[in-house]
Amino acid sequence: MPAGRTVCIHPIELPTGPAAFRLRPGGVLSASWVRPGCVPAAEPRPSALRLPIVETVETIDEVGEFGLIARVLARLPLTERRGASQVLVPAGDDAAVLAIPDGRLVTSADLLLEGRHFRRDWSTARDVGHKAAAQNFSDIAAMGGVPTSLLLSLVLPGELPVAWVEEFAEGVAGECDPLDVTVAGGDMVRGEVITISVTVFGTLEGRAPVLRSGARPGDLVYVAGRLGWSAAGLELLTAGVEAADEREAAFLAEHRRPRPPYAAGPDAARAGATAMLDVSDGLLADLRHLAVASGVAVDVDSAMVPNSAGLRLDQILTGGEDHALVATFAPDAAVPGRWFRIGSVQAGPPSVTVDGKPWDGPGGFSHFGKPE
């Protein structure tokens, strides 16, 4: 109805009979008569009273366990993927059966808990699906491997809209598709807080795994992927600030849906990386894991760390959830082009310094106790 026009509805006698009122597509109630005075004279009669369209929200409790499973499976990559050649018995039986052509199976598991790792008012269900898969695939890449299949288990409140779960599954599928990853099975149970468990499997394609423990004095430290973008996005969300420009919008997007450099892991392995790991808790915190495992000291040159987005140094060094990769290479290694040098490995007690000095800023993320 044009602006300025009103319709009044009074508790008076209204016409009856099958032709008196009829519902048109779009929720429009056509009336053959409207009380004089309710509609301005310019309004033609018969008039249409537009009723609000009430959308019903279908919940998990309403569709039940097996109805929900059917909805989710319809949206996941179960067959016709490269990984499907390794899934001999797919989802639908009591257990999946996997082939292991390489003779070795690379596997990793991770959890996401609502309120801890994501918020529904900050991220869409599709964002959460992408993130759940990405952070697991990144761990496989950090070993020099390629993900092939995964198991997905969910704890879901009964009042959760089915549409949220469907969109989440589409997000998982969206992250699987470019990598030809197959979903081999999983589980669903009812609970109070959305909890997502992903277990991913991968192949080394005949290569030796790249461990955290292989760095040696004299090696050089390289990074692939973005650092600090997710932390910058989280700061905006925490402050309740909308993105002011494309740069800040990119930070928000990176936090909601990280983009790990998957191919950089196998590339580094082929190039002879001596150690490698995924940057999930912050660059310095994760380099500390490498230093301890390898028994070396690591120094980061802050002037060499990529910072095309103009971030603060603490965001780059300690921000987590970018899922970049950090690796060490021998000085004479032919390092792939997507890797950027940021520091060096030295002899000494396990430690991480910045420009030759201990870092006195905030540490990285830790689930328990003080930050790393």
Secondary structure, DSSP 8 states (H G I E B T S, - for coil): --TT------SS----STTTEEEETTTEEEES---TTSS-TTS-SS-EEE--------BHHHHHHHHHHHHHHTTS--SSSGGGGGEEE-TTSSS-EE--TTS--EEEEEEEEBTTTB-TTTS-HHHHHHHHHHHHHHHHHHTT-EEEEEEEEEEE-TTSBHHHHHHHHHHHHHHHGGGT-EEEEEEEEE-SS-EEEEEEEEE-TT-----GGG--TT-EEEEES--SHHHHHHHHHHHT----SHHHHHHHHHHHS----TTHHHHHHHTT-SEEEEESS-HHHHHHHHHHHHT-EEEE-TTTS--TT---HHHHHH-----EEEEEE-TT----TT-EEEEEEESSSSEEEETTEE--S-----SSSS--
